[in-house]
């Protein structure tokens, strides 16, 4: 820092950048606004309006006010039983809670929003009525003390938990306080949450305190905005036409000198894009500086067996928080049952049990745990040619002192589950279907990869069925069924649920401190003994293994997500590591330049999924299709013809190792180890993979590229019909609309 100050900073004088953000000028009465958004006509089912209400609450640099607002947000929206969430969903005025709902803490002032997506034109006014009625309902009754304690518990839990699965924990902690830091607040007061927590708990001794704040912040707050977003089928076409006309006018207005200048600038840009950049001038680490050893857990798990179930206890420093995952391996399922299983995972922990209605269960979950969730676990046995792993997983975490009530919740969910509340299940499925439909374009690359790879192996077929375009279409279809047809689907789900929970096919991971092991083991063993016995065979999905299948899914979007996939060996093969390095080189040195810098896409990259055995090249938010596919074709020629040094390869090696060494939270480290054990992947396998990465040369990369990237491949794409109409790469594509 002294060197930087002396040679750079000291040469300048400080200035006031005038970046202070003033408080908003407050409305004296509520306002209403309407806007439009583009939507293809074939995707409009008459229920695509978005309706919401927002309030500016208070100054976001005040730590106490922020804490209070977080508590209020939890009471109103924080779980399945929260009054705004419950009343809006039960009103059936819309398909799902609006994505913007919740407390926005990253602005200068706190903003709370709530609304519904998927609303009919005729029912738009009713949404705000439900919101206003719900707030009035709170004023007419006593706020449940357990709901308040649940809100406080959730906030304290988040402060205590060591996260950082994508960022170092210290950095993610700092980012939580970015708002007061940027806007001149007292950052220390946000860190010392215990001071504000004590103040709030003292204030809560007045039973009317929260109701008074709800009245102040919401009911009597004039700075309120009601918003309606309506679909417009011709909006995109009009915008495109306006742009064409504007460009044509600009072109007519240009004189010959200005045209020559544009041509010259284009030539200069091309020269700059193709200019060699000598990275050797920059300071860098070298491969020899990297750690040769793969990081592993400090202590091996303690492994026990109880009534046919296998238990893995991981001793980790988790700051007084314990984690558990029940993983029920599945088998003997056909494609329809796999999709239904994914649907069951969507609703399972949100629907209550025979003993506890969903709002009561949501209250217990909030009061005693940090989270309870169900999901599907998918994996590939990397040491076998084509065998997939599928499990129904239930995950929970809690403060150490709440292990017993958490385990009671877990056991009750499994033994006393109930699929009888048809209205609630239908509401959850509609909510999830709407969210997935909206997000297809946002996650287009991931969907395109799954679509292109689905016929390469049993595992990739499983991935597409449970989380790809096939699942999105299926859940959307189910969400629109009439009541009788929906109940028939529900009966099939009930029949499936009867056979998925078995102690004979159960693996359990527990992450906690060693001090908790004995008590935890007794509780888990008791829980397991209450489960039925039933043996499942391994998953055996039929799929059509084809040489090539190019697919395009069309939806409302202005861009394309284009992917080309190749089936490759997994990480345990001697060639696997070479693909990891190859992906970095092609992505960083070729695709980024050609697709992003020259082609105008937001991103161009390649990747290798080491466990899945897939190499892919991809574009992100791409304005071009045919050009991008041609670029993919040219990647191999570029690799063979370019003059690379070992320094170029080393740069890619360093990037791969950096990803392998991404810091994980203590709990995530343990669960990653657990997943490896379920699919027979050892730390020795990872160590060999790392050593092969570190030993890669340019000849290795060319060898695997010419061996595996010249044969069978598939292309997947998420884009719009309009883009395909004007930039169609050929007739070999199987084109289908997201909603057909």
Secondary structure, 3 states (H helix, E strand, C coil): CHHHHHHCHHHCCCCCCCCCCCCCCCCCCCEEEEEEEECCHHHCCCCCEEEEEEEEEEECCCHHHHHHHHHHHHHHHCCCCCHHHHHHHHHCCCCEECCCCEEECCCCEEEEEEEEEEECHHHHHHHHHHHHHHHHHHHCCCCCHHHHHHHHHHHHHHHHCCCCCCCCHHHHHHHCCHHHHHCCCCHHHHHCHHHHHHHHHHHCCCCCHHHHHHHHHHHCCCCEEEEEEEEECCHHHHHHHHHHHHHHHHHHHCCHHHHHHHHHHHHHHHHHHCCCCCHHHCCCCCHHHCCCCCCCCCCCCEEEEECCEEEEEEECCCCCEEEEEEEEECCCCCHHHHHHHHHHHHHHHHCCECCCCHHHHHHHHHHHCCEEEEEEEEEECCCCCCCEEEEEEEEEEEEHHHHHHHHHHHHHHHHCECCCCHHHHHHHHHHHHHHHHHHCCCCHHHHHHHHHHCCCCHHHHHHHHHHCHHHHHHHHHHHCCCHHHHHHHHHHHHHHHCCCCCHHHEEEEEEECHHHHHHHHHHHHHHHHCCCCCCCCCCCCCCCCCCCCCEEEECCCCCEEEEEEEECCCCCCCCHHHHHHHHHHHHHHHHHHHHHHCCCCCEEEEEEECCCCEEEEEEECECCCHHHHHHHHHHHHHHHHCCCCHHHHHHHHHHHHHHHCCCCCHHHHHHHHHHHHHCCCCHHHHHHHHHHHHCCCHHHHHHHHHHHCCCCCEEEEEECHHHHHHCCCCCCCEEEECCC
